[in-house]
Amino acid sequence: MKRPLLAALVVPTLLAATAAAQDFSVHHEVTQYNGWNVYKLSNGLVSLYIAPELGGRAIQLQLGDQGYFFVNKDLAGKHLPESQNNLQAGWANYGGDKAWPGPEGWMNDDQWASVPYYILDGARYEAEIAVDTPAEVAMRVTSPKDPRTGTQFIRTFHVYAGTTRIKVDQVMRNISRREIRWGIWHLIQNDGADANDPTKPNPELYMYIPLNPHSKFPEGYYKPYGDARHPSYEVLPGGRMLRVHYLYWVCKAAADSSAGWYAVVNGQKNIGLVENFKYFPDQEYPDGASVQTWNDGPGTISRGPFNQTLENDVKKTPYFLESEGMSPYADLWPGEEYSYPVYWSLARVPNPVAGDPSSGGIASEPFSAELNGASVTLKGTFGVFAPGSLQAEFFSAKGEELGHVTLQSVDPREVVRLDKTVPCPAEAFRVSLSARDRDGENRGFLGNFIIRPREK
C-alpha cells in the first residue's frame, strides 16, 4: 500500500507572497533612462530598456529594481554624432547589448573592422512595437543599411508575461548586390564594477562556458588576444566547464561550446543571466567559436596589423565583462536573410553554477536527498525563471509515479534555498525537483536524485 504524501507547510516570504497577488502581465511605455529616450518593456519581474537612437541596443536589463548590464554613465543622455564616434575621435561605448557582423579583423574584406563603426553600432535605428498584448510585448529595431558589409540588422525583443525569459530574434539581411558571408556576433556587456565601491572591479563576477567534449582546441578553448598565462580562465575538474573570473586585465577567450548555453553570475548582487542558443556542429563558425568572452581592462594586445593598448583608466577602459555569442557563417545572396535567435533568462542565484540550467532555472548547490527512515530531507540552492513553487515527485524503480509534494513558494527575484523534510514513500527509488508556475505547469526540472540504490 502506498503511503500518501502530505503537502509540506509553506511559509512564503514577503516577496513570494506579494508575487502570488500579481498577474505579471507585460506592458510597454516610452520613457527615459539615464537621460536617453527609451522604450521600457516590463512585466513586474524584469524590465528591458531599448534605446533605438543608440544603435538599437538594449541599454539595460533589470531583475526587479536591480540593473544587470554595464551602462556608461559618462555618456548618459548623450547621442554622439559620427563626427564624435569614429576612429579619430574614439568609440562611444554606451554599454548594454549589441549585434555586429563577425568575424572581427583587419586583414581582408571578409573581416569586419570592429568599433568604432557608426552605422551599425552608433546610428539611430528605426523602431516599432510588433506585438502589444498583456501576454507578450515585442519591439523591433532596424539598422540603417551598411554598404561596406552589405548588411542590415533587424532585431526583435520579446518580453512575456510571468517569466524572466526574453527572446531576442536576430536577423541579418543582405542589402547589397553581391554575395556576402558573415556570422551574427551578439555581445552583452556585463557590469564589472564593485557594487559597494564602483571605483573598483567586482571580485565576484564569473562567466561559465560549458566546453565541447569533442573540441577542436586542445584545452577546449583558446585565447585570440592577451597573455597566454592570463589567470582569469580555469577549466574546472572534469574538464567540462570553463570558469572565467573577471579581472581588470585585458584578454579574450573563445570556445566551440556545443551545450547551447552560457551563464554569467554577479556574485555581489546574486544575479545570474543565462543565454541559450542553438549550436550547429556541422557548420563553420567565425573564429571557430560559438561563445567568446572579453575582459575589459588595461594591457596591450596584438590585433594583427597593429597593437592596441588599453589604458589603466576606468574612464577610458571601464569595468565590464563581455559575454559573446556567435552564429555560424551565413552565405547570403542579395535580398536573402538569416535568422539566429537567442534567449535570456534572469534569476537571483549565487556563485557557482552547478550543472546545466533548464528552462525552469539554474542550480548553484545541486539538488540532493537524504533518507531518514520514513522521511527524506531535500536540499539545494537555485534561481528560478518564473514565480510559482517547487514540487518534488517520487518514482519507483520502474518509473511509476508514487506521488508529489509542493515544497515552497519561489520567485525569480529571490535566491531559492531548499531545505525541507517530507514523508517518503517506502517504494521510492528516485525523486525529481521541478519548478512550477502559478498555474501548476512544469517550467523545467531543477534536479534528480536516486534515493535508494538499485537492489542487486
N, C-alpha and C positions, 0 to 999 in steps of 0.2 A: 504494500500500500504506500502511495506517495505521500510524503509529508508536505502539507500545504505551506506555501511561503507567505509570510506576513510582511506587508509593506513596512519598511523602516520609517520611523518617525522622522519627518523632515522639518528642520528648523531653518527656514531660509534667512539669508542675510537681508539687510535693509535693501540693498541694491537688487537682489533677486526678487524680493517681494514687490518692489516697485516695477520690475520688469514684467511681472505677472499681470499687472494692471495696464500695460501699454500695448498698443497694437503694432508698433514699429512699421507702420506704412511709410512709404518713401515719397518725398516731395522735392521740388527744386525751387530756388529763388535766385534772383540777381542781387548781388551784394558786393562788398569789398572785403579783401583780405590783405592785410599789411599795406593798404593803400592801393592795391591793384583791383581792377574790375574783374570779378569772377562770377562763375555760376557755382552755387553750392547745391550738391545732391546729398540728401541726408535721410536716414531712416531712424534716427534716435540712437543707433548703435555706432554707426560710422558716418562721417561727413567727408565728402570728396570735393575739393575746391579746384575748379578747372579755369585756367586763365588763357582764353583764346589769343589775347594780344601778346602773350609771352611764348610764342612758338607752340601754342595749342597744348601746353603741358598741364598735367595735374600738379598744381603747385604744392598742395598739402593734402594729406590723408590723416584723419583723426579717428581714434578709438575713444568714444565718449568725448571728453574735452582734452585728451592728450594728443598733441601733434606727433607725427612719426617721421615725415620726410625732412630732409635738410632744406631750409629756406634761407636764402642770402638776404639778411636784414639790411645790409649796406646798400642794396638795390631796391629796398621797399618803396613801393609807389612809383618806381621808375620804369619806363619802357624805352630803352635806348634805341635811337635810330641806327641804321647801318654804319653811318659815319663814326659812331662811337662803339661799334661792336664788329670789329674786323681784326685782321692780323696785325695791323699797325697800332690800333687803339687798345686791343686786348679783348678777351672774351667776357661777355656779360652773362655770367653763370647765375641764373636766378634760383636754381635748385629744383626740387620736385622730380618728376619723371620726364622722359622724352623718348622719341624714337628716331633713329638715324639709319642710313644705309650702311651696310658692312660688306667687306672688311675695311678697317682703317689702314691708311698707308699713303706713302708719298712717292712710290717708285714708278707707277704707271697709271693708266686711265681706268684700270679695273679696281683701283683702291680709292676710298673716299678720304679727302684731305683733312677731315676732322674739324673740330671747332677751333676758332670762331667761324661759323658758317651761317650767315644771317637768314637765308631763305627758309631753311628747314628748322633752325634752332631758335631764331630770334624774331622772325617776322610775325605779323598778325595772321592768325588762321580764321577762316570762316567758321561760324558756329551755328548749330541748330539743335533744338530738342527733338529727338527722333521718336521717343516714346515717353508718354506722360500719363501714368496711371498710379493708383495707390500701391500696386504690386511691383511696378518697375518704372524707373526713370532712366532714360538713356540719352546721352548727349554726344553729338557727332561734331568733330573738328576736322577741317580740311586745310591742308597746307597750300601755299602758293605752288605753282608749277616750277620745278627746278630743272632748267635746261642742261646744266652741267652733268648731273647724274641721270637725267631723263626720268626722274621720279616725281610722284606726288603722293603724300601720305594722308590717309583717311583713318582716323581713329574714333571709335565709339565706346564710351564709358557707360557700363550698365550697373546701376545700383538697384538692389532688390529689397523687398520688404522682409523683415525678420531675420536677416543674416548679415554677417560682415563680408561675405563672399562677393567680390566685384569681378565682372568680366570686362576685359579690355580687348575689343576687336581691333585688329591692326591690319590695314590693307595698304599695299604698295601698288601703285598704278604706273604703267609706262605711258608717259605723255609725250614721248619723243617719236621720231620717225625711224629709229634704229632699234635693233635688239639690245636689251640691257640684261645684266646679270648681277643681282645684289641679294644679300640677305637683309632681313629686318632685324635691326640691332636695338633692343629695348633696354633702357637704363633707369634705375632708381637711385637717387642719392639719399642714402640713409643718414639721418642726423648723427654725427660723430662727436658732438660736444658733450662735455660733462653736464649732467642735468643739474648739479649743485653749484658748479663753477664753470660757466661757459667759456672761460679763458683757457680751459684745459681740455684735452681729449677724453672721451668716455672710456674708462678702463674696462667696461663690461659689455662692449659691443662685439658680437660674434656673428659670423655667417657660416652656414652649414651646407656643404655641397656633397651629395652622395656620389661616389666615384663609380665609374663603369668597370665592372669586373673583367671586361674584355677590352679595356682601354688601349689605345694605340701608344699611349705615353707610359714609359717605364714606371713612373710613380703614380700614375692615374691622372696627372695634371702636369702643366709646365708653366714657366714664368716668361711671358713675352718681354716684359720690361722689369728692371730692378735687379737688386742683389740676389744672386742665386742662393745665398745663405740667409735670406730675409726670415726673421723669426715669426712673422705673422701666421705662417702656414704649418699646420700639423695634421698628418694623417693619423687618425685615431686607431687604437688597437683593433685588429681585424682587417684593416686596410680598406674599409668600405666607405669611410667618411672623411672628407677634408674639412677641418675646422679652421676658420680664418678669424684671427683676433685682430681687431682694428688697432693699428699702431700708427702714430703720426710720422710716417716714413714711407715714401712713395714706393709702390711696387704693384704689379699686376699678375694675376694667375688665371689660367684658363683650363677647363676640363671638358672632355667629351662625355658629360654626365648623361646617363641613359634613364634615370629614375623618373624624370618628368617633374621634378620639383627642386626647389632650394628654399632655405629659411634664413631669415636674419632676426636676431633677438637682441633687443636693447635691454640688458640686464638691470640697468638702473631704474627704468620705467616698468620692467617686466611686461614688455610688449613685443610680440613676435609677429612677423609678416611671413606668410608662405606664398610663394609664387608657383603656380602649376602651369605646365606647358606640355605639348606633345613632342616626343623625341622620335626622329626618323632614322633608324640605324643604317639604312641603305642609301642615304642621301649625303651629299657633301656640304659641309658647314664652313663658312668663313673662319679662318684661324683654326679650323679643325675642332671647334669647341661650341658646345651648346650653352654653357654657363661660364661667365667670367666675373672677376672681382677686382676692384681697384681701390687701393689705399691712397686717398689724397693726403699728401704730406710732403715735406721737403726732400730734396735729393735731385740727382742728375740721372737721366735715363737716355738711352740711345733710341732715337726714332728712325734709324737707318741713315738717311742722308744728312741728318743733323742731330745734335744733342739738345735735350730740353732740360732746363734747370728750374725746379720749383722752389721758391724761396721759403725760408723758415719764418713765415709771417702769416698769421691767421687771417689777416685782411686779404692777402693775395692768394693764400693757399688754405682755404677753410677746412674745418673738421667735417669730413664726410667719408663714408664707405659706399662705394658704388657696387650694387648688385646688378649684373647684366645678363640678359638672355639673348641668344642669337638664334634666328631661324636658319634652316638650310638655304642654300642658294636658290633663287627663283629665276629661271630664264623666261623673260617676257618679251613678246613681240609688241609692236605699237598697239596701244589700246587695251592690252591684257592687264589683269590684276592678280595679285597673290595675297592670300589672307593667312595670318598667323596670330590667333588669339592667345592671350594669357589670362590667368585668373589670380586675383589677390585675395587672401583671407587673413584677417587680423584677429588676434586674441591676446588677452593678458596671460603671459606664461613666462616663467623664469628660465634662465640657462640651467643645464644644457638641453639640447634637443635629443630625445631618445627614440630612435626608430623612425619609420616613415610616418608622416602625417596622413590622416584620412580626410574625407570630405566633412567629417564631424568635428575634427580638432587635431591637436598636436600634443604629444606627451613630453614632459620633462623628466618625471620619475615614472618608469614603466609600471603598468598595471601588474599587481601581484595579489595572490590569495593565500592565506594561511589557515589551514583547517584546525579547528579546536573542538573536538568532539562533534556535537550536532550543529555547531556554528562555524562560520568562516569569516575571517577578517579580510576585507578588501581595501587595498591601498593604491595610491598613485597620485601624481600631480600632472595637471593637464591645462590646456587652454581650449576653449570651445568656440565655434563659429556661429552659433545660434543660441538664443535663450531657450531654456526648457529644463530638462532633467537628465540625470544619469540613470541608466537601467542596467541591472545585472540579469543575465539569462543563464540558466543552468541546463546542462545537457548530459545525457547518459553516454556511455562509451559507444553506443550505436547511433548517436545523433538525435535521440528522442528528446524533445524539449520537456523539461520537468517543471518549469515554472520560471517566473521572473519577479523581480522586486525593484521598485523605484527607490533610489538611494538618497538623492538630494537635488535641490534646485541648482541650476547653473546659469551663468550669464557670461558673454564674451568679455565684459568689462571687469571681470574678477578672475583671479587665478583660482582654478578648481583644485582643491586639496581634498582628496578622498581618504577617509579612514573610518570605515563602517564595519560593524559586526552584525551579520544577519544569519537567520536559520539556513542550513544547507541540507538539501535532500540526501538521503542515505545513498541513492544510486548515482549521485552527481559525479561525473568524470571530469568535466571542464566547465568553466564559467567565462562568458564573454561580457564585455562592457560596451555599451552603445550610448551615443549622445542623441537624445530625443528632443524634438522641438516641442512647442507648446501644444501642438495638435497630437502629440504622441508618436509622430513619424520618426523613423530611424534616419538620422542625418549622417551616420557613419560610425564605424566601430573604433574604439579607443584602445582596446586590448583584449587579449585572450590568455587564459591561464589554465594549465592542467592541474586539477585539484588532487586527483589520485592517480598514481602511475598505473599503467596497464598491467593487469594481472598476467603472470607467466603461466 
